[in-house]
Amino acid sequence: MNKLKLKEQVESIRQAFGYIDRFKGKTFVIKLSSELISSPFIPVLIKDLVMLQRMGIRIVLVPGARSRIDEILDTYNIRCRRVGGIRISPPESIPFIKMAAFDVSNKIMTILAEYGTNAVIGNWVKARSIGVRDGIDYQSSGIVERLQSDIVENVLGDDLIPIFPNIGWSAKGKPYNLSSNELACTISIALGASKLFFLTNGKTLHAENYSLPADSVVAEDGTVIQLTVTGAGEFLEHNNNPDDPFRDFITLAHRACTAGVKRVHIIDGAADGMILKEIFSNRGLGTMIYANQHENIRQMNANDIPEVLRLMQPAIEEGILVPRTTADLEERVEDYHVYEVDGSIHACGALHLYDDRQGEIAAIVVDEDYADFGIGNKIIGYLIDRATTLRLKAVFVLTTLTADWFESLGFTEVSIEALPPSRRKSYNRKRNSLILRKRIPQRRVKTAIAVE
């Protein structure tokens, strides 16, 4: 096995162990699409969920039943129309909708039993009728009024997996047909879940189909990877198709995050191991909507130094960065800032200050796995903002490989005489780095490549 592959595997193991510790005892609410439940992928997916439960993660399942409901209603020749994605459920349809909902839940419980995990299907949801909206009577279609959270907490405390069919009951025992998506959202809020998952059957949120907010992050294949809760609100303003299932997901994600759920994930449940990759990799492979800042830049502290040196090492070996030691970083620890994702450091940069009100941007390096996420952009933008706050008159960089790039960003090549006197003395003439300078304040830099 080559060293690069071994390094990648070691990093994956480290990430996984970190997440296992972080999520132990946390609650994950998982909505399974109805198409996914009838697919050949469902046993493997359930096996992965069982593994998560055995790691100490509290799993709550909400299986979708739309496909099964359609099948049973067609069998009995019962017609129900939909308005804005909601099935209008006449009273005569409810026995068949209940049949389908519990049939799907029982299928999930059977698979869980095959893997030696105990589950329970409960009637923990109190509901009421949607009523009449815009002149339309939704009849026996309902919305969640209250979740019996104390009972569900007891179930979870007994190491059982609660399964929620998309049925709720009134105080007098009248059943209502519920949206399983909305039910999953309500459960996640009521239980204070750390994560809410919407697992689709082979579908992803793709950039080319939507108008996206400026702060969205898009992968090379066009998959929308991240939206802030603010960005999710903007997404809803600019994408108005009420029948689009992804709009429904984003609507509920926005609601959940606003109400305290930290993160909502929309992922392809049909792809092998996708939920594990989404949970145990800090890159993620689906769409994540998050309430709190998933990524942040902060000042480096002494405990970060070993991780920062590890991050720098490949760039040092390639000659992009000059070598630095633990003592070097300790001496100027306040100059360094790191980009942290879920407790792991994936980029760093420094702003060294000089007496003539100039600053040197240095030690910019980004983890290869994050190279496409604009992280270098964020680090340099942050350092320029810091330089502006400190009232510096200019910043400069020394680079051997990226002069053209920095010139395109407004940096201008200057001679060694433009450097502060102390930096001029320490300039390495053997390395012969080009010097590029930019006056402050200026607009935010749009991107960045590693510099020394």
C-alpha positions in Angstrom: 0.0 0.0 0.0 1.4 3.4 -1.0 2.0 6.1 1.6 -0.7 8.4 0.2 -3.4 5.8 0.3 -2.4 4.8 3.8 -2.5 8.4 4.9 -6.0 8.8 3.5 -7.2 5.7 5.4 -5.6 6.9 8.6 -7.3 10.3 8.3 -10.7 8.6 7.7 -10.2 6.5 10.8 -9.3 9.5 12.9 -12.3 11.4 11.6 -14.6 8.5 12.3 -13.4 8.0 15.9 -13.8 11.8 16.5 -17.4 11.7 15.3 -18.3 8.6 17.3 -17.3 10.3 20.5 -19.1 13.5 19.5 -22.4 11.9 18.6 -22.7 9.3 21.4 -26.0 9.9 23.1 -27.2 12.3 20.5 -30.5 11.9 18.7 -30.8 11.5 14.9 -34.2 11.6 13.3 -34.2 9.8 9.9 -36.9 10.1 7.3 -36.8 7.3 4.7 -38.4 8.0 1.4 -41.2 5.6 0.4 -39.4 4.7 -2.8 -36.3 3.8 -0.9 -38.2 1.4 1.4 -39.3 -0.6 -1.6 -35.9 -0.7 -3.1 -33.3 -3.5 -2.9 -31.0 -1.0 -1.0 -33.1 -0.9 2.2 -31.6 -3.9 4.0 -28.0 -2.5 3.7 -29.2 0.9 4.8 -31.0 -0.5 7.8 -27.9 -2.4 8.7 -25.9 0.8 8.7 -28.5 2.4 11.0 -28.3 -0.5 13.4 -24.5 0.0 13.5 -25.1 3.7 14.4 -27.5 2.7 17.2 -24.9 0.3 18.6 -22.4 3.1 18.7 -24.6 4.9 21.1 -26.5 7.2 18.7 -30.2 7.4 19.4 -32.0 6.6 16.1 -35.6 7.6 15.4 -37.2 6.4 12.1 -39.9 7.9 10.1 -40.7 5.7 7.1 -42.5 7.4 4.2 -45.5 5.5 2.9 -46.6 7.5 -0.1 -45.9 4.8 -2.7 -47.5 2.1 -0.6 -50.5 4.3 0.0 -50.9 4.9 -3.7 -50.7 1.1 -4.4 -53.3 0.2 -1.9 -55.7 3.0 -2.8 -55.4 2.0 -6.5 -56.1 -1.6 -5.5 -59.4 -0.5 -3.9 -60.2 2.1 -6.5 -60.1 5.0 -4.1 -59.1 8.3 -5.6 -57.4 11.1 -3.6 -56.2 14.3 -5.2 -53.2 16.3 -4.1 -53.0 20.1 -3.6 -49.5 21.6 -3.1 -48.1 18.2 -2.4 -50.7 17.3 0.3 -53.0 14.3 -0.2 -56.6 15.3 0.5 -57.8 12.2 2.5 -61.5 11.6 2.6 -62.7 9.6 5.6 -63.2 6.4 3.6 -59.5 6.4 2.6 -58.2 6.4 6.1 -58.5 2.7 6.8 -56.4 2.0 3.7 -53.9 4.7 4.4 -53.5 3.3 7.9 -53.0 -0.2 6.4 -50.2 1.1 4.1 -48.5 3.2 6.9 -48.3 0.3 9.3 -47.4 -2.1 6.6 -44.3 0.0 5.8 -43.4 0.4 9.5 -43.7 -3.3 10.0 -41.4 -3.9 7.1 -38.8 -1.7 8.7 -39.2 -3.4 12.1 -38.8 -6.8 10.5 -35.5 -5.8 8.9 -34.3 -4.4 12.2 -35.2 -7.7 13.9 -33.2 -9.6 11.4 -30.1 -7.6 12.5 -30.9 -8.2 16.2 -32.1 -4.8 17.0 -35.3 -4.1 19.0 -37.8 -1.5 17.8 -41.3 -0.4 18.6 -44.1 1.2 16.5 -46.1 3.7 18.6 -49.1 6.0 18.6 -47.2 8.9 20.2 -48.5 11.6 17.8 -51.5 13.8 18.7 -52.9 15.4 15.6 -55.7 17.6 14.3 -57.3 18.3 11.0 -55.7 20.7 8.5 -59.2 22.0 8.1 -60.2 24.3 5.2 -57.5 26.4 3.5 -58.2 28.7 0.6 -61.6 27.1 0.3 -60.2 23.6 0.1 -61.4 21.0 2.7 -58.5 18.7 3.5 -60.9 16.3 5.3 -58.9 13.6 7.2 -55.5 15.0 6.3 -53.9 16.4 9.5 -51.0 18.2 11.1 -49.1 17.3 14.3 -50.5 19.0 17.4 -48.3 17.4 20.0 -45.7 14.7 20.4 -45.7 12.6 23.6 -42.0 13.3 24.0 -41.7 11.8 27.4 -42.8 8.4 26.2 -40.5 8.5 23.2 -37.6 9.5 25.5 -38.3 6.4 27.6 -38.3 4.2 24.5 -34.9 5.7 23.4 -33.6 5.2 27.0 -34.4 1.5 26.8 -32.2 1.2 23.7 -35.1 0.7 21.4 -35.6 2.4 18.0 -39.0 4.1 17.8 -40.7 3.9 14.4 -43.3 6.6 13.5 -46.0 5.7 10.9 -47.5 8.8 9.2 -50.6 8.6 11.3 -51.7 10.8 14.2 -54.7 10.7 16.4 -57.0 13.3 17.9 -57.8 13.5 21.6 -60.9 11.4 20.8 -59.0 8.8 18.8 -59.8 10.0 15.3 -56.9 9.1 12.9 -55.4 11.6 10.5 -53.1 11.2 7.5 -49.9 13.1 8.1 -47.0 14.2 5.9 -44.1 12.0 7.0 -41.6 14.8 6.0 -43.4 17.3 8.3 -43.7 14.6 11.0 -39.9 14.0 10.9 -39.3 17.7 11.2 -41.7 18.1 14.2 -40.1 15.1 15.9 -36.6 16.4 15.5 -37.6 19.7 17.1 -39.6 18.1 20.0 -36.7 15.8 20.8 -34.0 18.4 20.4 -32.3 16.2 17.8 -28.7 16.9 16.7 -29.5 15.9 13.1 -32.5 15.4 10.9 -32.0 13.3 7.7 -34.1 13.2 4.6 -33.0 10.1 2.7 -34.0 10.1 -0.9 -34.0 7.3 -3.5 -31.2 8.3 -5.8 -32.0 12.0 -5.9 -29.9 15.0 -4.9 -30.2 18.8 -4.8 -28.5 19.9 -8.0 -27.4 23.5 -8.7 -28.5 23.7 -12.3 -32.2 23.3 -11.3 -32.4 26.2 -8.9 -31.5 29.8 -8.1 -29.0 29.6 -5.3 -28.0 32.1 -2.6 -24.5 33.5 -2.7 -23.3 31.6 0.4 -24.2 28.1 -1.0 -21.4 25.6 -1.6 -21.6 23.5 -4.8 -19.5 20.4 -5.6 -17.8 19.9 -9.0 -20.7 17.6 -10.1 -23.2 20.3 -9.3 -24.5 18.9 -6.0 -25.4 21.6 -3.5 -23.3 20.7 -0.5 -24.1 23.4 2.0 -26.7 26.0 2.8 -26.8 28.2 5.8 -30.2 28.6 7.4 -30.2 32.2 6.0 -29.3 30.8 2.6 -32.2 28.3 2.9 -34.6 31.2 3.5 -33.2 32.9 0.3 -33.6 29.6 -1.6 -37.3 29.4 -0.7 -37.8 33.0 -1.8 -36.4 32.4 -5.3 -37.6 28.8 -5.9 -41.4 28.7 -5.7 -42.6 25.4 -7.1 -44.8 24.0 -4.4 -44.7 20.5 -5.9 -40.9 20.3 -5.9 -40.0 17.7 -3.2 -36.6 19.5 -2.6 -38.4 22.7 -1.8 -40.4 20.8 0.8 -37.1 19.5 2.3 -35.5 23.0 2.4 -38.7 24.4 3.9 -38.7 21.9 6.7 -34.9 22.1 7.1 -35.2 25.9 7.6 -38.0 25.4 10.1 -36.0 22.7 12.0 -32.8 24.7 12.1 -34.6 27.9 13.2 -36.1 25.9 16.1 -32.8 24.5 17.3 -31.9 21.4 15.3 -28.3 21.9 14.5 -28.1 20.3 11.1 -30.4 18.9 8.4 -29.0 16.5 5.7 -30.6 15.7 2.4 -28.8 12.6 1.0 -29.1 9.8 -1.5 -30.0 6.8 0.7 -29.7 4.4 -2.3 -25.9 4.9 -2.5 -24.1 2.4 -0.5 -22.9 3.7 2.8 -23.9 7.3 2.0 -25.3 8.0 5.5 -22.1 6.8 7.1 -20.0 9.0 4.8 -22.2 11.9 5.6 -21.9 11.4 9.4 -18.3 10.3 9.7 -16.7 12.6 7.1 -16.4 16.3 7.7 -16.8 17.0 4.0 -20.1 15.2 3.6 -21.6 14.0 0.3 -25.2 15.3 0.5 -26.8 18.7 1.1 -26.4 20.1 4.6 -28.5 23.0 6.0 -27.0 24.3 9.2 -28.1 26.7 11.9 -24.8 27.3 13.6 -21.7 28.1 11.6 -20.3 24.7 10.4 -17.0 26.2 9.5 -15.2 28.9 11.3 -11.9 30.7 11.4 -10.4 31.4 14.8 -7.0 32.2 16.3 -4.7 29.3 16.7 -3.8 28.1 20.1 -0.9 26.0 21.4 -2.8 22.8 21.3 -3.4 23.3 17.6 0.3 23.4 16.7 0.9 19.6 16.1 -2.2 19.5 13.8 -1.1 22.7 11.9 2.4 21.3 11.4 0.9 18.1 10.0 -1.3 20.1 7.6 1.8 22.1 6.5 4.1 19.2 5.9 3.0 18.2 2.3 3.3 21.8 1.2 6.8 22.0 2.8 7.8 18.9 1.0 6.7 20.4 -2.3 8.6 23.6 -1.6 5.5 25.7 -1.5 5.9 26.6 2.2 9.2 27.3 4.0 9.8 24.9 6.9 8.4 25.8 10.3 9.0 24.2 13.7 6.9 24.0 16.8 9.1 26.7 18.3 8.4 29.0 15.3 4.7 28.6 15.7 4.8 29.0 19.5 6.7 32.2 19.2 4.1 33.8 16.9 1.0 31.9 17.9 -1.1 35.0 18.0 -0.4 35.6 14.3 -1.9 32.3 13.1 -5.5 31.5 12.4 -7.0 28.2 11.6 -10.1 27.0 9.7 -11.8 24.4 11.8 -14.6 22.0 10.8 -16.2 19.9 13.5 -13.1 20.1 15.7 -10.6 19.3 12.9 -8.3 21.8 11.3 -8.3 21.9 7.5 -6.6 25.2 6.7 -4.4 27.9 8.3 -2.8 31.2 7.6 -0.9 33.9 9.3 -0.7 37.7 9.4 2.7 38.9 10.7 2.8 42.6 11.7 5.7 45.0 11.2 6.5 48.5 12.6 5.8 50.4 9.4 2.1 49.3 9.4 2.6 46.6 6.9 1.5 43.0 7.3 2.8 39.8 5.7 0.2 37.2 4.7 2.0 33.9 5.1 1.7 30.1 5.8 -1.5 29.8 3.7 -2.3 26.1 3.3 -5.5 24.2 2.7 -6.2 20.5 3.1 -6.4 18.9 -0.3 -9.9 17.5 0.5 -11.1 21.1 0.9 -9.4 22.6 -2.1 -12.6 23.0 -4.0 -14.5 24.7 -1.2 -13.0 28.2 -1.4 -11.3 27.8 2.0 -8.1 29.7 0.8 -10.5 32.5 -0.2 -12.0 32.7 3.3 -8.6 32.6 5.1 -7.1 35.4 3.0 -10.3 37.4 3.1 -10.3 37.1 6.9 -6.7 38.2 7.2 -7.2 41.2 5.0 -10.2 42.1 7.1 -8.0 41.8 10.1 -5.4 44.0 8.5 -8.1 46.6 7.8 -9.2 46.5 11.4 -5.7 46.9 12.6 -5.3 50.0 10.3 -2.4 48.6 8.3 -1.5 50.4 5.1 -0.7 47.3 3.1 -0.2 43.6 3.1 2.4 41.7 1.1 3.1 38.1 0.2 6.2 36.2 -0.8 5.7 33.4 -3.3 7.6 31.3 -5.7 4.7 29.8 -7.6 1.6 32.0 -7.5 2.7 35.5 -8.6 0.4 35.6 -11.7 -2.6 34.7 -9.5 -1.9 37.3 -6.9 -1.4 39.9 -9.6 -4.9 39.1 -10.9 -6.2 39.8 -7.3 -4.8 43.3 -7.3 -1.4 42.6 -5.8 1.5 44.3 -7.5 5.0 43.1 -7.8 7.4 45.2 -5.8 11.1 45.2 -5.1 12.7 44.1 -1.8 13.0 47.8 -0.8 9.3 47.9 -0.3 9.5 45.3 2.5 9.7 46.5 6.1 13.4 46.8 7.2 13.3 43.8 9.5 11.7 41.6 6.9 14.2 42.7 4.3 17.0 41.4 6.5 15.4 38.0 6.8 14.6 37.7 3.1 16.0 34.4 1.7 17.8 35.4 -1.4 18.5 31.8 -2.3 14.8 31.1 -2.4 14.4 34.3 -4.5 10.6 34.6 -3.8 8.7 37.2 -5.7 7.2 40.0 -3.5 3.7 41.2 -4.2 1.9 43.9 -2.3 -1.7 45.2 -1.9 -2.8 48.4 -0.3 -5.4 48.3 2.5 -8.4 48.7 2.5 -9.4 46.9 -0.6 -12.3 44.6 -1.6 -12.3 41.1 -0.3 -10.0 38.7 -2.2 -12.0 36.1 -4.1 -9.6 33.2 -4.0 -6.2 32.0 -2.9 -3.4 29.6 -3.6 -0.8 28.5 -1.1 2.0 31.0 -0.5 5.0 30.8 1.8 
